[in-house]
Amino acid sequence: MRLEVTCEDRLGLTRELLDRLVERQIDLRGIEIDTSGIIYLNFPELAFSDFQHLMPEIRRIPGVHDVKTIPYMPSEREHHEIEALLRALPDLIFSLDARGRITQANQAAQSALSTTLEELRGGALGHYIKGFAFTRWLESAEPRPQTCKLALGGEEYLADLIPLFVAEDQTLAGAVVVLKSARRIGMHFNALHADEIGGFEHIQSHSPRMQQVLTEAAKLAMQDAPLLIMGETGTGKELLARACHGASLRSSRPFMALNCAAMPDNVAESELFGYAPGAFGNNTDGKRGVLELASGGTLMLDEIGDMSPHLQTKFLRVLQDGVFRRVGDEKEVQVNVRFICTTQKNLLELVGQGRFREDLYYRLDVLTLNLPPLRERKADIVPLAHYFVARFATEQQRSRPRFNRHLADFLQAYRWPGNVRQLRNCLYRAMTLLDGDELGPEHIDLPIENEPLPVIDEWFEGDLEEATKRFERRLLERLYPAYPSTRQLAKRLGVSHTAIANKLREYGLGKK
């Protein structure tokens, strides 16, 4: 039988409670005390009549608020939960004492070794798993976490070895060894890769503007007509293109990409259309281009605005008829491809300048998506930062640092001309150089923008108060990234800390 006694923190109350059990000759098996004001008791089952008298006696003790029966003691519940968790995990998990002897092993470990916990307990793990000196590692001056590859029963495992220390004095208590099947890791990697190819859920969309874009993208993804994705550099156009492919009926087919701005015209042509045997003199073998490789799937043409006029003409024919010729070949090739084109340029302006074919533009301008720059989706900046930091922490095998109280405001105040890519790169550099466990504005290296001030006509819009507020807001937006604390910014502008704090709050730049 187990009881939960809710009571106040009073000296001598626990003794009075135990006296009641002694008076009734109840054998106490266990007692646990929670500092929040709860005492847990464990003793053998009582006859109903004894139980009827015991409960009122406990309630009459001064300071006792309530008493009730419970199915488990807290330690029992925790034990059962950990046991259930270990049973469910497919990884092999061993707990070792400070001398490398096995004290605990989950069911997966017992099955892999074809033995029982009773037979394993007390034995050296090195007796069962070769390739690592567990005892020598634990006996070293400062054992550190290790990751290595080990073999067991003809199967390869990736082993994580984690030393355990007593919190108070950092005395070594033992270690936990986790063996992950290399085969299962490969399966997880493939599943993760599949998720990266498809799924809008991997795109951060807390801002209403971005949520609207993803809502539209989910509808357009199911169509076969060409899709044109426009947005500044670094906004995630390729990521959105891959998500559209993953959400389409072509998701099981190839997704290929070609950057129209990254290679000379003749190279781009052979990469896109391929070439016939002997097309370049000495070569005997031909090559299929990305158009053929993407047949049945999706081909993304990145920076379509930089495609040469010659390639625009040939690409237009593919859009119209679905056929093309390899370089140096007269035979036509039929393909069934969904085209997704991306650009950071204004194609209509290029048409006006004679640099982009008008008929090709109107062929592409059927289904369009406009990705907003990061400065116009500020609600996504902090979630993106948390996502990137967590990802980099995993890659660098370190604990995830916490954000200090100034970092969110600092990140949201910057204009991010390089958009998500710039945010990612800045955080990667910060994580690489970070020594502590807290990330702050001082760790983020941002260039000072040399953005020209707007034309003077902008300052004359509205009345004097509106123009003044417009100037104040722009000034604070420009300076806040370089002076992320209110005291630094107040000193820079020669005003009081309180005045700056009020202005930041008024314009939505200060800490919410």
QUICORWO-V738476 format. One record per pair of residues at least 6 apart in sequence whose C-alpha atoms are under 8 Angstrom apart, sorted by the first residue. I is the first residue (numbers start at 0). GAP is how many residues later the second one is. D is the distance in Angstrom with one decimal. If there is no record, write none. Layout:
# QUICORWO-V738476
i->{I	I}
gap->{GAP	GAP}
d->{D	D}
This chain:
# QUICORWO-V738476
i->{0	0	0	0	0	0	0	0	1	1	1	1	1	1	1	1	1	2	2	2	2	2	2	2	3	3	3	3	3	3	3	3	4	4	4	4	4	4	4	4	5	5	5	5	5	5	5	6	6	6	6	6	6	6	7	7	7	7	8	8	9	12	12	12	13	15	16	16	19	19	19	20	20	25	25	26	26	27	27	27	27	28	28	28	28	29	29	29	30	30	30	30	31	31	31	31	31	32	32	39	40	41	54	57	57	58	58	58	82	85	85	85	86	86	86	88	89	90	90	90	90	90	90	91	91	91	91	91	91	91	91	91	92	92	92	92	92	92	92	92	93	93	93	93	93	93	93	93	93	94	94	94	94	94	94	94	94	95	95	95	95	95	95	95	95	96	96	96	96	97	97	97	97	97	97	98	98	98	98	99	99	99	99	99	99	99	100	100	100	100	100	101	101	101	101	101	101	102	102	102	103	103	104	104	109	109	111	112	112	124	125	125	125	125	128	128	128	129	129	129	130	130	131	136	137	137	137	142	143	143	144	144	144	144	145	145	145	145	146	146	146	146	147	147	147	148	148	148	148	149	149	149	149	150	154	154	155	155	155	156	156	156	156	157	157	157	157	158	158	158	158	159	159	159	160	160	160	160	161	161	161	162	162	162	162	162	163	163	163	163	163	164	164	164	164	165	165	195	195	195	196	196	196	196	197	197	197	197	197	197	197	198	198	198	198	199	199	199	199	199	199	202	203	203	203	204	204	204	205	205	205	206	206	206	206	207	208	208	208	209	209	209	212	212	212	215	216	216	217	217	219	219	219	220	220	220	220	221	221	221	221	222	223	224	224	224	224	225	225	225	225	225	225	225	225	226	226	226	226	226	226	226	226	226	227	227	227	227	227	227	227	227	227	227	228	228	228	228	228	228	228	228	228	228	229	229	229	229	229	229	229	229	229	230	230	230	230	230	230	230	230	230	231	231	231	231	231	231	231	232	232	232	233	233	233	233	233	234	234	234	234	234	234	234	234	235	235	235	236	236	237	237	237	240	240	241	244	244	244	245	249	249	249	250	251	252	252	252	252	253	253	253	253	253	253	254	254	254	254	254	255	255	255	255	255	255	256	256	256	256	256	257	257	257	257	257	257	258	258	258	258	259	259	259	259	259	259	259	260	260	260	260	260	264	264	268	268	269	269	269	270	270	271	271	271	272	272	272	272	272	272	272	272	272	273	273	273	273	273	273	273	274	274	274	274	274	274	274	274	275	275	275	275	275	275	275	276	276	276	276	276	276	277	277	277	277	278	278	278	278	287	288	289	290	290	290	291	293	294	294	294	295	295	295	295	296	296	296	297	297	297	297	298	298	298	298	299	299	299	299	300	300	300	300	301	301	301	302	302	302	302	303	303	303	304	304	304	304	304	304	308	308	308	311	311	311	313	315	316	316	317	318	321	321	321	321	322	322	322	322	323	323	323	324	324	324	325	325	340	346	346	347	349	350	350	350	372	373	373	373	373	373	373	374	374	374	374	374	377	380	380	381	381	381	384	384	384	387	387	387	388	388	388	388	388	389	391	391	392	392	392	392	393	395	398	399	400	400	400	400	401	401	401	402	402	402	403	403	403	404	405	405	405	405	405	406	406	406	407	408	408	408	408	409	409	409	409	410	410	411	412	412	412	412	413	413	413	413	415	415	425	425	425	426	428	429	429	429	429	433	440	447	448	458	458	458	459	460	472	475	476	478	479	482	485	485	485	486	488	489	489	489	489	490	500	503	504	504}
gap->{41	42	43	44	45	68	69	70	38	39	40	41	67	68	69	70	71	37	38	39	64	65	66	67	34	35	36	37	63	64	65	66	33	34	35	59	60	61	62	63	31	32	33	58	59	60	61	30	31	32	56	57	58	59	29	55	56	57	28	54	53	48	49	50	25	45	41	44	34	37	38	6	7	17	18	16	17	13	14	15	16	12	13	14	15	11	12	13	8	9	10	11	7	8	9	41	42	6	7	33	32	31	12	6	9	6	7	8	23	7	20	21	19	20	21	19	18	17	18	87	88	89	90	13	14	15	16	17	20	86	87	88	12	13	15	16	83	84	85	86	8	9	10	11	12	15	82	83	84	7	8	9	10	79	80	81	82	6	7	8	29	78	79	80	81	6	76	77	78	40	41	74	75	76	77	36	39	40	75	24	25	34	35	38	74	75	20	21	22	23	24	18	19	20	21	22	23	17	18	19	13	17	12	15	6	7	41	15	40	9	6	7	8	9	21	22	23	20	21	22	19	20	18	6	25	36	37	20	18	19	15	16	17	18	13	14	15	16	11	12	13	14	10	11	12	7	8	9	10	6	7	8	9	6	26	27	25	26	27	22	23	24	25	21	22	23	24	18	19	20	21	17	18	19	14	15	16	17	13	14	15	9	10	11	12	13	8	9	10	11	12	6	7	8	9	6	7	6	46	47	45	46	48	49	44	45	46	47	48	49	53	44	45	47	48	14	18	40	43	44	47	37	176	179	180	6	9	175	173	174	177	170	171	172	173	169	163	167	168	161	162	167	156	157	158	153	27	152	26	29	7	24	147	23	24	26	27	22	25	26	27	25	114	113	114	141	142	112	113	114	115	137	138	140	141	112	113	114	137	138	139	140	141	142	112	113	114	115	136	137	138	139	140	141	8	12	111	112	113	114	139	140	141	142	7	112	113	114	115	138	139	140	141	6	111	112	113	114	139	140	141	142	111	112	113	139	140	141	187	111	185	186	184	185	186	187	188	136	137	138	139	183	184	185	186	135	184	185	105	134	62	64	104	59	99	13	6	10	53	6	46	47	48	46	45	41	43	44	45	39	40	41	42	43	44	39	42	43	44	45	34	37	38	42	43	44	33	42	43	44	45	14	32	41	42	43	44	42	43	44	45	8	41	42	43	44	46	47	41	42	43	45	46	43	46	42	58	19	56	57	18	19	17	18	19	15	16	17	18	19	51	52	53	54	12	13	14	15	16	52	53	11	12	13	14	51	52	53	54	9	10	11	50	51	52	53	6	7	8	9	10	51	6	7	8	50	7	48	49	50	38	37	9	8	44	46	43	43	40	41	42	39	40	41	42	39	40	41	39	40	41	42	38	39	40	41	39	40	41	42	38	39	40	41	39	40	41	38	39	40	41	37	38	39	38	39	40	42	45	51	46	47	48	44	45	48	10	44	6	7	6	44	12	13	14	15	9	10	11	12	8	9	10	6	7	8	6	7	23	9	14	13	6	6	7	10	46	6	7	41	42	45	46	37	39	40	41	44	34	30	31	26	29	30	38	39	42	36	39	40	11	12	38	39	42	10	36	39	6	7	8	38	6	36	38	37	35	36	37	38	35	36	37	35	36	37	34	35	36	35	34	35	78	79	105	32	33	34	103	75	100	101	102	31	70	71	74	30	70	97	64	67	68	96	63	64	66	67	6	7	18	19	20	17	15	9	13	14	15	9	43	34	29	8	11	12	7	6	34	28	32	10	9	6	11	14	15	10	11	6	7	9	10	6	9	6	6	7}
d->{5.8	5.4	5.5	5.0	7.5	7.4	7.9	7.9	7.1	5.5	4.5	6.5	5.7	5.5	6.6	6.7	6.8	5.7	5.1	6.7	6.7	5.6	4.5	5.7	6.7	6.0	4.8	6.7	5.6	5.4	6.1	6.5	5.6	5.0	6.3	7.1	7.6	5.9	4.4	6.7	6.0	4.6	6.5	6.1	5.5	5.1	6.2	5.4	6.0	7.6	5.5	4.2	5.1	7.0	5.7	5.3	6.5	7.5	6.1	7.8	7.1	7.8	7.8	7.4	7.9	7.5	6.7	7.5	7.8	7.6	7.4	7.6	7.6	7.0	7.6	5.9	6.9	7.4	6.2	4.8	7.7	7.8	5.3	5.1	7.6	6.0	4.9	7.0	7.2	5.5	4.7	6.2	5.9	5.0	6.7	7.8	7.8	4.6	6.2	6.6	7.7	7.3	7.2	7.3	7.5	7.0	6.4	6.7	8.0	7.7	5.5	7.3	6.0	5.5	7.2	7.4	5.9	6.5	7.6	6.6	5.8	5.2	7.1	7.7	6.7	7.9	5.3	4.5	7.9	5.6	4.9	6.7	5.7	5.7	7.6	6.1	7.1	5.8	4.6	6.4	6.7	7.6	5.7	4.5	6.9	7.3	5.8	5.1	6.5	5.9	5.5	4.9	6.3	7.5	6.0	4.7	6.4	4.6	5.4	7.1	7.9	5.3	5.1	6.2	7.8	6.5	6.2	4.1	6.5	6.4	7.8	6.4	5.4	4.0	7.1	5.9	6.7	7.3	7.3	5.9	6.5	6.0	5.0	6.9	7.2	7.8	7.4	5.3	5.2	4.4	6.1	6.5	5.1	5.2	5.6	6.1	6.1	8.0	5.2	6.2	7.0	6.6	6.4	7.8	5.6	6.6	7.6	7.7	8.0	7.2	7.2	6.7	6.3	7.8	7.7	7.3	6.3	7.3	7.3	7.9	6.1	7.6	7.7	6.0	7.7	7.5	8.0	6.6	7.2	6.6	7.4	5.5	4.7	6.2	7.9	5.9	5.0	6.8	7.1	5.5	4.7	6.3	5.9	5.3	6.9	7.0	5.8	4.7	5.9	5.9	5.3	6.3	6.6	5.9	7.5	7.9	6.3	5.7	7.8	5.7	5.2	4.5	5.1	5.7	5.1	6.4	6.1	6.8	5.6	4.5	6.2	5.8	5.2	6.5	7.0	6.0	4.6	6.6	5.5	5.3	6.4	7.3	7.8	6.0	4.2	6.5	6.0	5.5	5.3	5.0	7.2	5.3	4.5	5.2	7.2	6.4	6.2	7.3	7.9	7.7	5.4	6.1	7.5	5.7	6.1	4.5	7.0	6.5	3.4	5.9	7.4	5.1	7.7	6.0	6.2	7.0	7.8	7.7	5.6	7.8	7.9	7.9	6.3	7.1	6.5	5.3	7.8	6.2	5.8	5.4	8.0	5.5	7.1	5.0	5.9	7.9	7.4	8.0	6.6	7.6	7.2	6.9	6.9	7.3	7.0	7.7	6.7	7.1	6.9	7.0	7.7	7.8	7.0	4.7	6.6	6.1	5.3	7.9	7.0	4.8	6.5	7.5	5.7	6.8	7.5	7.4	7.2	6.3	4.9	5.7	7.5	7.9	5.9	6.9	6.6	6.4	4.7	6.2	6.8	7.8	7.0	4.9	5.7	7.7	5.9	4.9	5.8	7.9	6.3	6.6	7.7	6.2	4.7	6.3	6.4	7.7	7.4	6.2	4.7	6.6	5.8	4.8	6.0	7.2	7.3	5.7	5.1	5.7	7.6	7.5	6.2	4.9	6.1	6.9	7.9	6.6	5.0	7.9	5.8	4.8	6.4	7.1	7.9	4.8	7.9	7.7	7.8	6.4	7.7	6.1	6.3	7.0	5.6	5.1	5.4	4.7	7.0	6.6	7.2	6.0	7.0	7.9	5.5	5.5	7.0	7.8	7.0	7.7	6.5	7.3	8.0	7.7	7.7	7.3	6.7	7.5	5.5	7.2	6.6	7.9	6.9	5.2	7.2	7.2	7.8	7.7	6.0	4.6	7.6	7.4	5.3	7.4	7.2	4.9	6.4	6.2	5.9	4.9	5.9	7.6	6.5	7.5	5.8	6.3	4.9	6.1	7.6	5.7	4.6	6.0	7.1	7.4	7.6	7.8	6.3	5.1	6.0	6.0	4.6	6.3	8.0	6.8	6.5	5.9	5.7	6.0	6.0	5.4	7.8	6.3	7.9	5.4	6.8	6.7	7.7	6.8	7.6	6.6	7.5	6.3	5.1	6.3	4.9	5.2	5.8	7.0	4.5	6.7	6.0	7.5	7.3	6.9	5.1	6.7	7.5	5.2	4.5	3.7	7.3	5.1	6.2	5.5	5.4	6.6	7.4	4.7	4.3	6.1	7.1	7.3	4.5	6.6	6.0	6.1	5.5	5.4	6.6	5.2	4.6	4.0	7.6	7.9	5.2	6.9	7.1	7.7	7.7	6.6	4.8	7.6	8.0	7.9	7.5	7.0	7.3	7.5	6.5	6.5	5.5	5.3	5.3	7.5	5.3	5.5	7.8	7.6	5.6	6.4	5.6	4.7	5.9	7.2	6.6	6.3	5.1	6.2	5.9	4.7	5.6	7.5	7.4	6.3	4.8	6.4	5.9	4.9	6.6	7.2	5.3	4.4	6.8	6.1	6.1	5.8	6.0	7.9	6.4	6.4	7.7	7.1	7.3	6.9	7.4	7.8	7.1	7.3	7.5	6.0	7.0	7.2	5.9	7.7	5.9	5.6	6.6	7.9	6.2	5.4	4.5	6.2	5.5	5.4	6.9	6.1	4.8	6.0	7.7	7.8	7.9	7.0	7.1	7.5	5.3	6.1	5.6	7.7	6.1	7.7	7.2	7.6	6.5	5.1	6.5	7.9	7.7	5.3	6.3	7.5	6.0	7.0	6.4	6.1	7.3	7.5	7.4	7.5	7.4	6.4	7.2	7.8	7.0	7.8	6.8	7.6	7.2	5.9	6.7	7.0	6.1	5.3	8.0	7.5	7.9	8.0	7.6	7.4	7.7	4.5	5.0	6.2	6.4	4.9	6.1	5.8	5.0	6.2	6.2	6.0	5.4	7.9	6.7	6.8	6.9	7.1	7.4	7.4	5.2	5.3	8.0	7.8	6.5	6.2	5.9	6.3	7.1	5.6	5.7	7.9	7.5	7.7	6.0	6.5	6.0	6.3	7.2	7.7	7.8	5.6	6.8	7.1	6.2	6.5	7.4	6.9	7.9	8.0	5.5	5.8	7.6	7.3	6.9	7.6	8.0	5.4	7.6	7.6	6.6	6.6	6.4	7.6	7.6	7.5	6.8	5.1	6.1	6.2	6.0	5.4	7.3	5.7	5.2	7.8	5.8	7.8	6.8	4.4	7.1	7.4}
